[in-house]
Amino acid sequence: GAPGRRAVDLLDDLREGRYVDQRDGGCSCRGRCRRRCRYARSAVRRIERGELALRLAPVKVHDWLVDCADAFKPVADLKGVSLKVAIDPSVPQILSFDSHRLRQVLGNLMSNALKFTSTRSVVVRARACAEQSALSTRLHVEVQDTGKGIAAEALNRLFVEFSQENHTIRSTFVGAGLGLATSKCIIEAMKGVIDVRSEPGRGSNFWFEIPAGTVMSAVQ
């Protein structure tokens, strides 16, 4: 998509030395962005055909979250924005979920946050919700930014399927080639929920919750 193309163009600048101290990071992140765009297009096609198959596997949650954020660190450094990861002790070390699909969603939210944040920070937080069982944990992940925020009248239309009516709003808040409506489809396929809290001038908090298998269910 266009936002993904703009990210790749930015990283071309990094690779070619327009920002010399960031060149190595730009080369590495540029490849990640290209792969992310390919994955996003594949996800969109499968969702449109109703063929989104989830591949559950044990995931080291802390390492996975840090790795997701590290892919965006060169862009955050270039903008002078702090990119942080905060994981609550309530989150189990290992959970079972489709890390590939969920990385697409989290990457989209981080891309949006960095796009509209020019100062201060973007923080990725994770915690386990209170409702848990021996075999399942409800994982809550949010991306909080200090950007310009979103007007109230636009909030309930961000995750709506594409139409001419909401094209202007949707095109403003997409990133990394994977739109918010597609992210919603992926989260709902995981039996989860995705939403946003935001006010103009006070930043945005995009979040999702999914049920994830605990270590015991993951290894069976």
Backbone as CSV, one residue per row, in Angstrom:
resi,resn,N_x,N_y,N_z,CA_x,CA_y,CA_z,C_x,C_y,C_z
1,GLY,0.813,-1.186,0.000,0.000,0.000,0.000,0.856,1.247,0.000
2,ALA,0.214,2.403,-0.162,0.967,3.657,-0.236,1.779,3.932,1.016
3,PRO,1.231,3.738,2.241,2.039,3.985,3.426,3.259,3.082,3.478
4,GLY,3.091,1.821,3.085,4.235,0.920,3.067,5.276,1.388,2.070
5,ARG,4.818,1.898,0.922,5.741,2.418,-0.092,6.502,3.612,0.445
6,ARG,5.801,4.491,1.183,6.479,5.658,1.748,7.521,5.231,2.775
7,ALA,7.220,4.171,3.546,8.195,3.684,4.525,9.439,3.171,3.823
8,VAL,9.245,2.434,2.723,10.384,1.920,1.974,11.192,3.066,1.381
9,ASP,10.520,4.114,0.854,11.226,5.267,0.306,12.061,5.950,1.376
10,LEU,11.501,6.081,2.575,12.240,6.681,3.670,13.487,5.877,3.972
11,LEU,13.350,4.569,3.964,14.492,3.719,4.281,15.501,3.682,3.139
12,ASP,15.063,3.947,1.903,16.007,4.147,0.802,16.916,5.332,1.107
13,ASP,16.331,6.415,1.650,17.138,7.571,2.037,18.192,7.187,3.063
14,LEU,17.775,6.357,4.023,18.716,5.915,5.045,19.847,5.106,4.434
15,ARG,19.489,4.165,3.550,20.489,3.286,2.963,21.485,4.067,2.121
16,GLU,21.008,5.081,1.402,21.863,5.827,0.490,22.686,6.894,1.193
17,GLY,22.548,6.977,2.508,23.443,7.837,3.269,22.976,9.242,3.477
18,ARG,21.707,9.523,3.144,21.212,10.878,3.412,21.171,11.156,4.905
19,TYR,21.102,10.060,5.681,21.223,10.152,7.133,22.322,9.158,7.509
20,VAL,23.553,9.599,7.426,24.704,8.697,7.449,24.747,7.838,8.689
21,ASP,24.480,8.417,9.858,24.606,7.651,11.093,23.538,6.590,11.233
22,GLN,22.512,6.602,10.369,21.437,5.622,10.453,21.496,4.611,9.314
23,ARG,22.570,4.630,8.478,22.576,3.857,7.244,22.411,2.361,7.478
24,ASP,23.178,1.800,8.410,23.104,0.360,8.631,21.715,-0.059,9.096
25,GLY,21.155,0.703,10.019,19.813,0.390,10.492,18.785,0.499,9.385
26,GLY,18.971,1.456,8.467,18.053,1.620,7.364,18.057,0.430,6.431
27,CYS,19.237,-0.112,6.137,19.317,-1.285,5.252,18.561,-2.453,5.859
28,SER,18.769,-2.666,7.165,18.126,-3.791,7.837,16.624,-3.596,7.893
29,CYS,16.186,-2.404,8.264,14.759,-2.154,8.434,14.047,-2.100,7.092
30,ARG,14.751,-1.674,6.027,14.144,-1.624,4.708,13.708,-3.014,4.261
31,GLY,14.554,-4.012,4.512,14.192,-5.376,4.160,12.988,-5.850,4.940
32,ARG,12.935,-5.487,6.222,11.778,-5.867,7.040,10.509,-5.230,6.502
33,CYS,10.611,-3.956,6.081,9.428,-3.261,5.566,8.933,-3.920,4.285
34,ARG,9.853,-4.309,3.401,9.438,-4.974,2.171,8.734,-6.287,2.489
35,ARG,9.296,-7.076,3.419,8.660,-8.340,3.796,7.299,-8.072,4.427
36,ARG,7.208,-7.034,5.252,5.941,-6.713,5.900,4.873,-6.353,4.873
37,CYS,5.271,-5.625,3.835,4.308,-5.269,2.783,3.820,-6.512,2.044
38,ARG,4.735,-7.447,1.753,4.328,-8.684,1.074,3.377,-9.487,1.952
39,TYR,3.715,-9.611,3.249,2.850,-10.344,4.170,1.470,-9.689,4.228
40,ALA,1.448,-8.346,4.262,0.173,-7.632,4.370,-0.713,-7.898,3.167
41,ARG,-0.124,-7.826,1.964,-0.927,-8.075,0.762,-1.480,-9.496,0.751
42,SER,-0.662,-10.448,1.208,-1.116,-11.843,1.281,-2.275,-11.982,2.257
43,ALA,-2.176,-11.304,3.410,-3.238,-11.368,4.414,-4.536,-10.790,3.877
44,VAL,-4.436,-9.666,3.178,-5.637,-9.032,2.621,-6.334,-9.985,1.650
45,ARG,-5.568,-10.606,0.762,-6.177,-11.516,-0.219,-6.861,-12.695,0.462
46,ARG,-6.207,-13.263,1.474,-6.790,-14.418,2.160,-8.045,-14.033,2.936
47,ILE,-8.032,-12.880,3.562,-9.209,-12.437,4.305,-10.370,-12.216,3.348
48,GLU,-10.081,-11.596,2.208,-11.151,-11.355,1.229,-11.762,-12.663,0.736
49,ARG,-10.963,-13.732,0.670,-11.467,-15.030,0.216,-11.989,-15.880,1.365
50,GLY,-11.908,-15.365,2.590,-12.329,-16.141,3.748,-11.425,-17.307,4.037
51,GLU,-10.125,-17.158,3.749,-9.182,-18.262,3.880,-8.096,-17.994,4.918
52,LEU,-8.379,-17.136,5.892,-7.365,-16.821,6.892,-7.232,-17.977,7.875
53,ALA,-6.174,-18.763,7.736,-5.915,-19.890,8.634,-4.924,-19.455,9.706
54,LEU,-5.285,-19.687,10.946,-4.415,-19.324,12.057,-3.471,-20.474,12.383
55,ARG,-2.223,-20.151,12.639,-1.217,-21.142,12.982,-0.746,-20.884,14.415
56,LEU,-1.305,-21.627,15.346,-0.977,-21.425,16.750,0.322,-22.145,17.097
57,ALA,1.158,-21.465,17.863,2.426,-22.047,18.287,2.885,-21.328,19.545
58,PRO,3.668,-22.001,20.395,4.183,-21.339,21.600,5.081,-20.160,21.239
59,VAL,4.881,-19.048,21.944,5.635,-17.827,21.669,6.198,-17.283,22.987
60,LYS,7.473,-16.935,22.995,8.053,-16.229,24.137,7.627,-14.769,24.024
61,VAL,6.659,-14.405,24.835,5.963,-13.129,24.648,6.908,-11.935,24.750
62,HIS,7.779,-11.923,25.747,8.693,-10.783,25.924,9.576,-10.625,24.691
63,ASP,10.207,-11.705,24.245,11.097,-11.633,23.083,10.332,-11.206,21.831
64,TRP,9.111,-11.715,21.689,8.308,-11.393,20.509,7.967,-9.909,20.465
65,LEU,7.547,-9.345,21.587,7.189,-7.935,21.637,8.396,-7.044,21.364
66,VAL,9.530,-7.378,21.964,10.744,-6.586,21.754,11.177,-6.650,20.293
67,ASP,11.086,-7.835,19.696,11.467,-7.987,18.294,10.544,-7.167,17.382
68,CYS,9.246,-7.170,17.675,8.303,-6.355,16.897,8.685,-4.879,16.961
69,ALA,8.994,-4.403,18.152,9.343,-2.993,18.318,10.685,-2.664,17.678
70,ASP,11.651,-3.572,17.770,12.976,-3.316,17.201,12.919,-3.064,15.702
71,ALA,11.947,-3.663,15.006,11.824,-3.455,13.564,11.540,-1.992,13.226
72,PHE,10.972,-1.242,14.187,10.619,0.151,13.943,11.591,1.121,14.607
73,LYS,12.590,0.609,15.284,13.494,1.496,16.016,14.261,2.460,15.114
74,PRO,14.766,2.039,13.944,15.470,3.019,13.096,14.614,4.215,12.722
75,VAL,13.338,3.994,12.414,12.452,5.106,12.072,12.195,5.981,13.297
76,ALA,11.989,5.354,14.463,11.787,6.122,15.692,13.018,6.962,16.007
77,ASP,14.207,6.372,15.860,15.444,7.112,16.122,15.595,8.285,15.171
78,LEU,15.239,8.069,13.917,15.342,9.129,12.922,14.452,10.314,13.287
79,LYS,13.260,10.025,13.819,12.330,11.089,14.181,12.610,11.664,15.569
80,GLY,13.532,11.051,16.303,13.810,11.515,17.659,12.721,11.157,18.643
81,VAL,11.997,10.067,18.356,10.902,9.613,19.218,11.363,8.375,19.985
82,SER,11.111,8.353,21.275,11.457,7.195,22.092,10.442,6.076,21.863
83,LEU,10.926,4.875,21.553,10.063,3.708,21.350,10.344,2.708,22.466
84,LYS,9.339,2.488,23.318,9.533,1.673,24.514,8.585,0.482,24.526
85,VAL,8.992,-0.568,25.241,8.148,-1.738,25.456,8.022,-1.949,26.963
86,ALA,6.797,-2.054,27.452,6.538,-2.273,28.880,5.633,-3.490,29.035
87,ILE,6.155,-4.526,29.690,5.412,-5.778,29.845,5.115,-6.008,31.319
88,ASP,3.851,-6.095,31.652,3.438,-6.304,33.030,3.809,-7.716,33.493
89,PRO,4.190,-7.881,34.762,4.527,-9.212,35.275,3.392,-10.225,35.177
90,SER,2.166,-9.750,34.980,1.028,-10.668,34.865,1.056,-11.489,33.576
91,VAL,1.844,-11.059,32.583,1.897,-11.763,31.299,2.755,-13.021,31.440
92,PRO,2.211,-14.199,31.121,3.011,-15.424,31.170,4.198,-15.347,30.210
93,GLN,5.264,-16.058,30.536,6.454,-16.029,29.692,6.177,-16.590,28.307
94,ILE,5.366,-17.637,28.234,5.064,-18.281,26.957,3.560,-18.409,26.798
95,LEU,3.074,-18.002,25.624,1.668,-18.159,25.278,1.570,-18.735,23.865
96,SER,0.422,-19.296,23.551,0.218,-19.873,22.224,-0.726,-18.985,21.416
97,PHE,-0.228,-18.455,20.286,-1.043,-17.672,19.367,-0.342,-17.627,18.016
98,ASP,-1.016,-17.042,17.021,-0.432,-16.902,15.689,0.445,-15.658,15.689
99,SER,1.730,-15.830,15.956,2.637,-14.692,16.100,2.817,-13.931,14.786
100,HIS,2.734,-14.629,13.672,2.900,-13.980,12.363,1.755,-13.012,12.088
101,ARG,0.522,-13.481,12.253,-0.636,-12.610,12.011,-0.690,-11.469,13.020
102,LEU,-0.408,-11.779,14.282,-0.485,-10.741,15.294,0.627,-9.712,15.111
103,ARG,1.764,-10.130,14.588,2.845,-9.180,14.284,2.389,-8.189,13.204
104,GLN,1.601,-8.656,12.245,1.083,-7.755,11.223,0.206,-6.671,11.845
105,VAL,-0.649,-7.076,12.771,-1.532,-6.110,13.422,-0.723,-5.132,14.277
106,LEU,0.160,-5.652,15.117,0.948,-4.789,15.990,1.852,-3.875,15.174
107,GLY,2.413,-4.403,14.084,3.241,-3.567,13.220,2.448,-2.426,12.603
108,ASN,1.210,-2.686,12.225,0.359,-1.641,11.684,0.107,-0.547,12.717
109,LEU,-0.166,-0.949,13.949,-0.442,0.037,14.993,0.801,0.855,15.328
110,MET,1.965,0.205,15.368,3.206,0.944,15.643,3.541,1.893,14.494
111,SER,3.311,1.447,13.258,3.571,2.304,12.106,2.705,3.554,12.157
112,ASN,1.413,3.383,12.464,0.515,4.529,12.606,1.003,5.473,13.688
113,ALA,1.363,4.907,14.834,1.782,5.733,15.971,3.002,6.579,15.616
114,LEU,3.992,5.961,14.966,5.207,6.695,14.612,4.936,7.730,13.523
115,LYS,4.016,7.418,12.640,3.692,8.347,11.561,3.167,9.662,12.105
116,PHE,2.364,9.609,13.171,1.708,10.800,13.680,2.313,11.308,14.986
117,THR,3.494,10.803,15.342,4.168,11.255,16.557,5.513,11.851,16.181
118,SER,5.707,13.121,16.488,6.961,13.787,16.140,7.799,14.130,17.360
119,THR,7.230,14.023,18.543,7.980,14.295,19.774,7.589,13.285,20.847
120,ARG,8.403,13.212,21.868,8.172,12.390,23.045,8.239,10.901,22.735
121,SER,7.128,10.144,22.799,7.305,8.692,22.807,6.141,7.924,22.202
122,VAL,6.457,6.676,21.860,5.475,5.649,21.540,5.787,4.479,22.470
123,VAL,4.771,4.007,23.174,4.969,2.932,24.147,4.069,1.757,23.804
124,VAL,4.673,0.570,23.730,3.929,-0.669,23.540,3.819,-1.350,24.903
125,ARG,2.594,-1.555,25.362,2.376,-2.171,26.667,1.625,-3.493,26.514
126,ALA,1.922,-4.417,27.399,1.221,-5.705,27.394,0.909,-6.104,28.826
127,ARG,-0.271,-6.686,29.010,-0.660,-7.207,30.316,-1.652,-8.344,30.111
128,ALA,-1.807,-9.145,31.134,-2.823,-10.199,31.115,-4.080,-9.667,31.791
129,CYS,-5.220,-9.893,31.184,-6.481,-9.452,31.778,-6.851,-10.349,32.955
130,ALA,-7.763,-9.849,33.781,-8.125,-10.569,35.003,-8.759,-11.922,34.710
131,GLU,-9.581,-11.996,33.641,-10.273,-13.243,33.351,-9.316,-14.249,32.704
132,GLN,-8.843,-15.213,33.478,-7.937,-16.240,33.004,-8.418,-17.608,33.479
133,SER,-7.895,-18.634,32.824,-8.166,-19.999,33.250,-6.858,-20.770,33.206
134,ALA,-6.921,-22.035,33.572,-5.710,-22.849,33.556,-5.168,-23.040,32.150
135,LEU,-6.030,-22.917,31.140,-5.612,-23.193,29.767,-5.572,-21.959,28.878
136,SER,-6.041,-20.826,29.361,-6.112,-19.655,28.505,-5.867,-18.367,29.286
137,THR,-5.192,-17.430,28.638,-4.960,-16.092,29.164,-5.442,-15.080,28.133
138,ARG,-6.135,-14.059,28.601,-6.553,-12.999,27.677,-5.460,-11.940,27.661
139,LEU,-4.766,-11.843,26.520,-3.621,-10.943,26.386,-4.081,-9.586,25.864
140,HIS,-3.724,-8.533,26.589,-4.050,-7.153,26.204,-2.760,-6.458,25.774
141,VAL,-2.751,-5.915,24.559,-1.601,-5.170,24.038,-2.097,-3.819,23.544
142,GLU,-1.374,-2.764,23.888,-1.767,-1.434,23.448,-0.552,-0.660,22.955
143,VAL,-0.819,0.268,22.044,0.213,1.159,21.520,-0.224,2.582,21.817
144,GLN,0.485,3.217,22.727,0.159,4.570,23.169,1.133,5.557,22.526
145,ASP,0.606,6.587,21.868,1.488,7.596,21.288,1.168,8.972,21.844
146,THR,2.057,9.911,21.574,1.867,11.297,22.011,1.660,12.194,20.795
147,GLY,1.015,11.631,19.779,0.787,12.367,18.542,-0.403,13.301,18.601
148,LYS,-0.929,13.629,17.422,-1.951,14.677,17.338,-3.336,14.219,17.761
149,GLY,-3.553,12.920,17.887,-4.862,12.431,18.301,-5.861,12.398,17.161
150,ILE,-7.053,11.872,17.455,-8.086,11.664,16.445,-9.397,12.263,16.946
151,ALA,-10.090,12.942,16.075,-11.369,13.556,16.447,-12.411,12.492,16.764
152,ALA,-13.316,12.805,17.683,-14.318,11.839,18.145,-15.181,11.314,16.997
153,GLU,-15.528,12.176,16.042,-16.413,11.744,14.957,-15.735,10.747,14.013
154,ALA,-14.416,10.652,14.080,-13.703,9.716,13.203,-13.455,8.367,13.858
155,LEU,-13.531,8.309,15.175,-13.129,7.093,15.896,-13.942,5.868,15.495
156,ASN,-15.263,6.023,15.401,-16.097,4.847,15.133,-16.093,4.434,13.676
157,ARG,-15.306,5.118,12.841,-15.241,4.765,11.425,-13.863,4.237,11.027
158,LEU,-12.909,4.234,11.945,-11.543,3.835,11.603,-11.446,2.382,11.167
159,PHE,-12.237,1.498,11.789,-12.120,0.066,11.526,-13.161,-0.452,10.544
160,VAL,-13.893,0.481,9.885,-14.956,0.093,8.965,-14.353,-0.304,7.633
161,GLU,-15.001,-1.284,6.965,-14.545,-1.690,5.644,-14.528,-0.488,4.704
162,PHE,-13.670,-0.552,3.691,-13.494,0.564,2.768,-14.804,0.971,2.087
163,SER,-15.023,2.250,2.019,-16.092,2.802,1.198,-15.664,4.200,0.792
164,GLN,-16.297,4.768,-0.224,-15.944,6.105,-0.667,-16.170,7.115,0.452
165,GLU,-17.172,6.860,1.269,-17.524,7.797,2.332,-16.424,7.931,3.366
166,ASN,-15.792,6.814,3.735,-14.796,6.892,4.802,-13.374,6.821,4.281
167,HIS,-13.185,6.983,2.951,-11.853,6.856,2.383,-10.886,7.881,2.958
168,THR,-11.331,9.132,3.105,-10.433,10.177,3.599,-9.952,9.877,5.009
169,ILE,-10.884,9.449,5.878,-10.507,9.128,7.250,-9.597,7.918,7.291
170,ARG,-9.994,6.843,6.601,-9.213,5.609,6.632,-7.821,5.808,6.055
171,SER,-7.707,6.609,4.969,-6.421,6.784,4.324,-5.468,7.583,5.192
172,THR,-6.004,8.326,6.149,-5.156,9.094,7.047,-4.573,8.222,8.148
173,PHE,-5.283,7.166,8.530,-4.851,6.365,9.657,-4.626,4.914,9.253
174,VAL,-3.728,4.698,8.293,-3.297,3.358,7.931,-1.789,3.335,7.942
175,GLY,-1.188,2.132,7.928,0.261,2.076,7.944,0.774,0.713,7.574
176,ALA,1.998,0.687,7.047,2.722,-0.541,6.729,1.969,-1.461,5.785
177,GLY,1.089,-0.914,4.944,0.396,-1.710,3.951,-0.731,-2.568,4.492
178,LEU,-1.026,-2.460,5.763,-2.085,-3.277,6.359,-3.036,-2.354,7.087
179,GLY,-4.260,-2.149,6.555,-5.182,-1.171,7.101,-5.834,-1.619,8.394
180,LEU,-6.481,-0.673,9.037,-7.119,-0.954,10.314,-8.295,-1.907,10.167
181,ALA,-9.024,-1.815,9.061,-10.140,-2.745,8.861,-9.630,-4.177,8.745
182,THR,-8.493,-4.364,8.071,-7.908,-5.688,7.940,-7.389,-6.181,9.288
183,SER,-6.796,-5.273,10.059,-6.353,-5.639,11.412,-7.525,-6.137,12.244
184,LYS,-8.652,-5.467,12.115,-9.857,-5.873,12.838,-10.286,-7.279,12.428
185,CYS,-10.214,-7.577,11.129,-10.570,-8.917,10.653,-9.674,-9.981,11.274
186,ILE,-8.384,-9.695,11.350,-7.441,-10.660,11.911,-7.724,-10.882,13.394
187,ILE,-7.911,-9.790,14.143,-8.166,-9.919,15.583,-9.473,-10.659,15.827
188,GLU,-10.498,-10.370,15.045,-11.772,-11.060,15.234,-11.667,-12.533,14.860
189,ALA,-10.818,-12.867,13.892,-10.579,-14.276,13.563,-9.931,-15.002,14.736
190,MET,-9.230,-14.259,15.573,-8.605,-14.814,16.773,-9.544,-14.781,17.974
191,LYS,-10.813,-14.430,17.743,-11.823,-14.313,18.807,-11.489,-13.192,19.775
192,GLY,-10.863,-12.142,19.249,-10.475,-11.018,20.086,-11.217,-9.755,19.715
193,VAL,-10.754,-8.637,20.257,-11.374,-7.337,20.020,-10.265,-6.302,19.867
194,ILE,-10.504,-5.299,19.016,-9.545,-4.210,18.807,-10.308,-2.892,18.839
195,ASP,-9.684,-1.861,19.421,-10.368,-0.571,19.548,-9.330,0.525,19.765
196,VAL,-9.815,1.752,19.952,-8.927,2.897,20.128,-9.548,3.879,21.104
197,ARG,-8.698,4.542,21.866,-9.076,5.683,22.697,-8.206,6.857,22.249
198,SER,-8.826,8.006,22.007,-8.039,9.138,21.521,-8.791,10.440,21.707
199,GLU,-8.007,11.511,21.851,-8.547,12.867,21.879,-7.597,13.759,21.099
200,PRO,-8.129,14.708,20.321,-7.254,15.624,19.594,-6.286,16.338,20.540
201,GLY,-5.025,16.337,20.154,-3.995,16.994,20.950,-3.480,16.182,22.116
202,ARG,-4.043,14.988,22.348,-3.625,14.186,23.509,-3.171,12.777,23.123
203,GLY,-2.919,12.568,21.850,-2.412,11.276,21.421,-3.502,10.221,21.278
204,SER,-3.064,9.014,20.929,-3.986,7.903,20.707,-3.489,6.643,21.398
205,ASN,-4.446,5.795,21.751,-4.129,4.504,22.355,-4.926,3.444,21.601
206,PHE,-4.250,2.752,20.664,-4.861,1.632,19.952,-4.553,0.363,20.733
207,TRP,-5.554,-0.492,20.910,-5.335,-1.693,21.721,-6.113,-2.873,21.157
208,PHE,-5.639,-4.057,21.503,-6.376,-5.268,21.168,-6.233,-6.277,22.295
209,GLU,-7.201,-7.169,22.374,-7.162,-8.281,23.324,-7.480,-9.563,22.574
210,ILE,-6.727,-10.604,22.872,-6.993,-11.913,22.266,-6.874,-12.988,23.335
211,PRO,-7.616,-14.084,23.208,-7.387,-15.240,24.078,-6.173,-16.007,23.565
212,ALA,-5.251,-16.324,24.456,-4.030,-17.045,24.076,-3.835,-18.232,24.997
213,GLY,-3.422,-19.356,24.428,-3.205,-20.552,25.228,-2.030,-20.391,26.180
214,THR,-2.165,-20.907,27.395,-1.071,-20.861,28.358,-0.054,-21.948,28.040
215,VAL,1.016,-22.003,28.811,2.099,-22.947,28.549,1.560,-24.375,28.517
216,MET,0.686,-24.717,29.448,0.182,-26.085,29.531,-0.544,-26.469,28.255
217,SER,-1.426,-25.585,27.750,-2.168,-25.914,26.536,-1.283,-25.812,25.307
218,ALA,-0.239,-24.978,25.387,0.615,-24.789,24.227,1.467,-26.014,23.932
219,VAL,1.846,-26.769,24.960,2.764,-27.885,24.740,2.041,-29.191,24.550
220,GLN,0.720,-29.227,24.707,-0.013,-30.467,24.543,-0.216,-30.783,23.058
